[in-house]
Amino acid sequence: MLGPETRSAVARLATAVQSVKPLLEGIAAPVRVVPVARTADASPGGRSPGQWRALRALLDRVARRAGVDGLVLSGAEGFEDLQVFERVVSERLALADVLDSVGVVPVDRLGEVDRVVADALANTFEGYTRRETVLSPDGVPLNVYTAGEGEETVVLVPACGMPAALAENWVRFFACDRRVLTWESRGLFGAAGLSGEHATDIHAQAADLFAVMDHHGLPDAHVIGLCGGAAIALVAAAGQPSRVRSLSLWHGAYGFAEDYPKTSHQQGLIELMTAAARSRSAAQAVHSAFCQAVLTSTPADVAHLVLYPYASPELLYRYCRLNLGITGAPVEPYLAKVEPPTLVVTSRDDDIAHPEGSRRVVVGLPRGQLRVEPHGDHISLFTADDSLLKVAEDFMARNPHPTA
C-alpha cells in the first residue's frame, strides 16, 4: 500500500498537471519540464537513473489520465535554459518535490496510483464543474461551465481571455447553495467548431452572457463581472435590465469617452494591445515584449492561468482584439440604463485598473453603490478569501430571487 506521503505527492502532481492543461493547449507544442522545487530553482542533482525513469513514467501516467499532452521531462537543460512558459509549467509541477516524496513506485502499486489520480482529478475545477459547448447568437462556440444547485443562479462574467479555472474560488463559494454559470471568452479556447474571424466588440461579448442564460432557461440571475467582465456585465444590464436581479462589478476595466487617470501598467498594456491588435504580424512582433511585461508582474501561484492568452502570437492577437473591444467602448451611454441595484468594488491601491474608473461608473448609475477596499487588484481578486466573497453574497441577499 502506498504511504500517506506518496499518496499526497501523487495527488498534488495530478492536480498540478490538470491545472496547466489550458496553457499547454495554448502553446500547442511539446513543453520541456525540469524538476524544480517550490522553494528553489534547482534541478535534482545526484538522482539515480532508476529514479529518473520512475519520475518520467509517473509524469506520463498522470498526464494521460488527466488528458494532458505535450509534457516532456528533460534533464539536459537547467531551469534558466527553458523558455518562459516552460519555466512557468516547471515551477507549477515542482517535480523535485514529487521525486523526493515518491521515489520509485513499485509496479504492483500502479493501480493504486491510478485511483489516487482519479480522486484528485475529480476535485479539480474540471472535475467539479460540468462543461458544455453553447453557441453564441453569431454562431461562435463558447465553453460554458456550471456547478451547484439552488433556486438562485449566479452568472460570473469572466475576466477577458482567462481560463474559467481562474475564478474557481468564486465558483466553489457560490455553488454551495446556488447554481453558478460561467464561460470562457469567445474565440480563445478552442471550443468545438471554432474557426475563422468573429466579432470582438463589447456588444457581441455581452450577448454571450444572455446566450449562456438562454441555454439554461434562465429569465434572470445575479450577475457578477470580474475585471474586464465588469464592463461586459454593465453593457448587458443596460440592454436587458429585467434579466439582471443584481449586478456586482469588481475591479472593472472600463472605457470612457474622455481621458481619465490610468495606472502605468494600464497605460502600457493598452499601448501594447493596440499594437498587437492591428494584425497577426504585429502581434508576432510584440509577443516577446508582452510575455516579459506580464510575467514580471504575475504571481507564481496564478501564472499558469493568467499567462494563457499570451501563450502564442495568435492567441495574443485574438485576446488584444477582445480586450480593446471592451476598453475601447465608452461606458457613459449605458450607465443611466442600468436599472438593477449595482455594487461597484475597487481598492485604494489597485495598480492595474485605476480606482477612478470605478468611481466614475458609480456616479452615473441610478442605483450604484461604491465599495473601496484597502487593498486589491485584478490578480488578488481571484485568490480572495471567503470574507471578500461574502461581500458579494450579502449584496445579492438584499436583492433575492422572487421565489427564494
N, C-alpha and C positions, 0 to 999 in steps of 0.2 A: 504494500500500500504506500502511496506517495505521502511523504511527510507534510505537515502544515506549511512549512516554509516553501517547499517545492510547489505545492498547490497554489499558494498565494502568488508566487512568481509567475507561474504559467497563466493564472487568471489575469494578472496585471499585463502580461505580454499580449494576451488575446484582446484585452480592452484597448491597449495602445495601438495594436495593428489595425483594429477596426477604425480607430479614430483618424488614422492617416489615409483612409481609403479615398475620400474626396480629393485630397491633394495629389495622390498618386494618379487618379483618373485625370486630373487636370494636366499633369506633366506628360502623361501618355508615353512614358519611356522607362526602361529599367532604371532603378534608383539604387545606387550603391549605399550600403549601410555598414558603418564600422561600429564595433561595440564601444560605447562610452558609458560612463556612469552619470547619474543625475547630478552628482556633485562635482564632477571633474571631467574635462575634455581629454581623456587619455585612453588609448587603446589598451586592452588587457594583455600586456606582455607576459611571456612565460607560460602560456597555455599549451597544453599538450595537443598533438594532432587529434587525439580521440575526443577531447573536449570541444575542439573546433568543429569537428564533423557532427558532433551531437547538437551543438548550437545551431548549425546550418539546417540539420534535419528538423529540429524543433521549430525554427522560424518558418520553414517551408510548410510544415504540417499545420501550424496555426494559421498561416496566411491562406492556405487552401480552404480551410473551414470557414474563414472569415470572408471568402470571396475576394481576396485582395491579390492583385497581380503586380509584378514588377519589382519586388524587393530582392536584392542580391547582396548576400553577406560577403563582405570584402575585407581581407586582411592586408591587402597590398598597399592601401592608402591610409594615411593618417587623417585625422579629423580635418586638419587645415587644408588638405588636398581636395576635399569634397566641394561640390557646387552648393549654392545657397540652400536649395530645397533638400538636398541630400543631408546637409547638416541639421536642418530642422527635423527631418524624419529620424535621423540617428539619435538626436537628443530626446525625441519623444519616445522611442523604443527603449533606450537605455539598456542595451543588450549586455553590457558589462555586469550590471546588477543581476540580470537573469542568469548569466553564466555562473556567477558566484553562488547563486541560490539553488540552481537546478543541477549543475554538473552534468553527468551523463545519465539520462533516464533509461532504465533497462527496457529492452524490447517488450517484455511481458507486461510493462506498465503503460504502454502507449494508448491502450483503450481507456485507461483511467485519465490520461492526459486529454483525450478527446472529450470526455464527459466534463472535465473542468473547463475546457474551452467553450463547450456548448452552453454551460451555465453562465459563464462570464459574458458571452455574446448576447445571451437573452436579456441581460440587464444593461446593455449599451443603448444609446439613443435609437439606433436602427432596430434593435430587438424590442425596445419598449414601445415604439410608435408603430403605426400602420401606414405604409407608404402606398400611394397610388398615383396614376397619371391623370390629370384633369386638363381638358382643353380650354384655353382662353377664348374670348369672343372672336379674336382674329386667327384662331387655329394654332397658336403656339402651345405646345405641351408643357405642363407645369408639374414638378414633383411636389405633391401635397402630402403632409404628414398629419395624422390625427392621434390623439391619446385621450384617455379618460372618458367618463360618462357623467351626465347630470342634466338638470333642467336648463341650466345656463351654459352658453358657449362663449368662449374667449377666442378671438382671432388675433394671432400675433402677426403683424405686418413686419416682415424681416428686414434686417439691415441689408442694404443693397449688395448683392454679389456674395453674400456669406453663406456657407453651408448651414442648413437648418439646425445641425447639432450645436452650433454656437449658442443657440437660445435654449439649450437643454434645461438649465436651471429654471427658466420661466415655464417651460412646458411641464416639467415634473411638478412644480409648485401648484399650478392651476389645475392640473389633471387629477389632483387628489379628490376633488369633488365637482369638477366641471368637465365638459368636453372642450378640448383645445384643438385648434386648427392652425397650421402654418404652412408655408411653402417656400420654395427657393426661386430666386429671381429668374425671370424669363431669359431664355437663350444662353444660359451659362452652365447648366448642369447636365447636359446630355440626356434630357428626358426623352423617352421613346418617341421617335417621329420628328425630332428637331432637325431642321435643315434650312439653309439659306438665310436671308436677312429677315428682320422682323422689326416691328415698331418698338421704339425705346422711349417715347415721350411719357410724361407723368400720367396722362390720361389712360394710356394703354396699361400702365402698371397699376393704376387704381382699379381698372376694370378687372384685373386679375383677382383682386380681393373679392369682388362680387361673384366672379366665376367659381371661386372656391366655395363661397357661401351657397350659391345656387345648386352646386353639385350635391351639397349635403342637405338641401331643402330648408335652409335657414332664412326666415323672414327678417331676423335681426340678430345682433350679437354685440357683446362688448368688444371693442376694437382697441388694441394696443399697438402703437407704432414705435419701433426702435430705430434710432439713428436716422438713416435715410428713409426708412419705412415710416417715420413720423410724417414727413411731407406727403407721402403717398396716402396715408390714412386720412390726413387732413383734407386732401382733394376729394377723396372718396366720400367722406362725410358731408362735404359741401354739395356733392352731386346727388346723393341719396340719403339725406339725414334721417329719414324714418327707419332706416335699416341699422342704424348705429345706436345701441342702447346707451353706451357711454364711450367716450374717446379719451385715451391716455397717450400722451406724446412724450417720449423720453429721449433727451439729448438730441433733439432734432437738428438735421442739417437742412436749412431752408434757403430758398432763393428769394430775393427781393428786387423790386424794380429799381430802387435807389441803393446806392452803396451803403454798407454798414460795416462796423468793425469785424474783422476776421482775425483769427489766430494765425501765427506764422505757418503752422502746419496746414491749416485750412487753405491759406493763400497759395502755398507751394503746391499742395495737392491739386487744387483747381487748375493751376498753370500746367502741371504735368498731364492732367487728364484732358485738358483742351488740346494739347499737342497730340496725345495718343489717340484721341477720338477722330482725328482728321482722316486717317486712313490706316490700313493694316501695315503698310510700310513705315508709317510714322510711329505706330505702336512698337514695331520691331526696333526702331532706332532708340526709343526712350525706355525700353523694357528693363535693361540692367540698372539704369538710374532709379527707376521706380522700385525695383526689388530692394536695392540698397537703402533707399529712403524709408521704406515701410519696415524692413527687417530691423533696423536700428531702433525703431520706436514701438516695436511689438513685444509684449511679454512672452517669454518662452512657453508658458502654460497654455496659451491660445494661438501661438504662431502657426501650428499645423492647420488651423481652421481659417484664421484671418488672412493668411497669405494665399488662399486658394485662387482668387481672381487674378493674381499676379503670376501664376504658375507657367504661363506661356504668353507670347505676344498676342495670339488670337484671343485668349481669354481677357487679356488686358484691354484690347480694342473693344470687345463687346461690353466689358464692365464699365469702361470710361463713357461709352455712349449712354448706357443706362444711368450712370451717376449724373452726367450732365443733363439728362432728361429730367432729373429731379432738381438739382441745384440751379439749373438754368430756367426754371419755371417760377416766376414771381408768385408768391402766395397771397399777396394783398387782395386780389379779386375774389378769393374764396373765403376769407375769414368771416365776413358777415353772414355767409350762408351756412355756417357750421352751427346748426341748432342744438345738437346734443351737448350735455354737460361735458366739459373738456378739462382734463388735468394736464398741465404742461410742466415737465420736470427738467431742470438743468442743475448746474452746480456753480459755485463761485470760481472754481479753478479748472473748468473744462478747457483744456488747451488744444482740443481737436475741433469742436464746433463752438464758436464763441457764444457765451450765455446771452449776449444781446439779441441774438436771433430769436430765442425763446421768449424773451421779454417783449419783443415787438409783436410776436404772434399773439400773445395773451391780450395785449391792448386791443386788438381787432376782433376778438372772439366775443360773441354775445353772452356766453356762459363759461368763460375761461377762468381757470384758477391756476396761479403760478406757485410752484414749489421749488425752492432753491436749496439744494443740499450743500453741505460744507465742501464735499469732495466728490469727484466722479467724472467720467467721460465715456466715450463710445466703448472703450475696451473694458473698463471696470464694470460697466453695466451688465456684462454677461457673466461675470463672476460674483455678482452681488449676492449677499446672504438673504435669508428669508425676511429680515426686518425691512429691507427696501422693497421687496416684492409685496410685502404686506401693505405698503402704501398704495400700490395699485389695487390690491384686493379690497381695501377699505373704501376706496373711491367707488369701485363697482358696487359695493354693498349699499351705498347710498342711492344707487340707481338700479335696483334689481329688475330681473326679468319679470314681466307681468304675471307669469304663472309660478314664480319662485316663492 
